């Protein structure tokens, strides 16, 4: 089968289409003929050598796939050959065929394209885990979604909108029309205005109840300060440490060094109780491995995907041969929604 391989750590040019062995299908598993595979920011970190959980190159990465069931393993009754599905894959998604456990796959609603299906697993699972399961978002709460035009940002906006929250979203000014259309109530241009100052201005100094942030230490620090009593900060990424296409060791070290004081430094262990705030760390891969599958976060989303309450947005689709261009497109933040690959 054909697959997009990280041949070595480096810039997008290290991605190459190669022949790889077809994955085997074991008990309780299905093999999917991939029609679309999602790209996540973690993939860019894995390619550049800054994602420690990724396999060592040469390797195939990719967490999100959508396609058609090509084979079923012993004991599988939930799916049959030819079924349209979307699924989460622990790497190996950038390939023509991928094997996943039955619990990591759900039927792809007829209303959704394969490209839209590939936008679901990581993005919507992350948003659901952060906003609902960790953040306890309720109707009337104020939520700040950083990078609201990205894949997770769009998913989080749609989930927050369905709950009835008041949504603040950061994005460049050229993307404000798009995020407002998704349900953001207050669009903030992070390039021309300090987001923390903007939130305090828009809330008459009160702040927000929940923040979903994958940027990094500098924004974590600011975000924590604008939480009102009972507020929760959900940290799920460090995009600010990836300043170029290749590994940026100085940037990584600087970011890691500042993490200890980004939100709750050790000397505030007592003061934190008086501030009535909380900070959560979210890593979907470790969550996935602890739970064994994604069903706990994906199952609550099925109804919304079927009735259109949740409507995945695809920013751009690239062929396997265009994988390097796709990585550059995501790195340059040109996307509104998910970037996908198609075999």
Buried (B, 14 or more C-beta within 10 A) or exposed (E): BBBBBBBEBBBBEBBBBEEBEBBEBEEBBBBBBBBBBBBBBBBBBBBBBBBEEBBEBEBBBBBBBBBBBBBBBEEBEBBEEEBBBBBBBBBBBBBBBBBBBBBBBBBBBEEBBBBBBBBBBBBBBBBBBBBBBBBEBEEEBBBBBBBBBBBBBBBBBBBBBBBEBBBBBBBBEEBBEBBBEBBBBBBBBBEEEEBBEBBBEBBEEEBBBBBBBBBBBEBBBBBBBBBBEEBBBBBBBBBBBBEEBBBBEEBBEBBEEBBEBBBBEEEEEEEBEEBEBBBBEBBBBEBBEEEEBBBBBBEBBEEBBBEEEBBBBBBBBBEBBBBBBBBBBBBEBBBBBBBBBBB
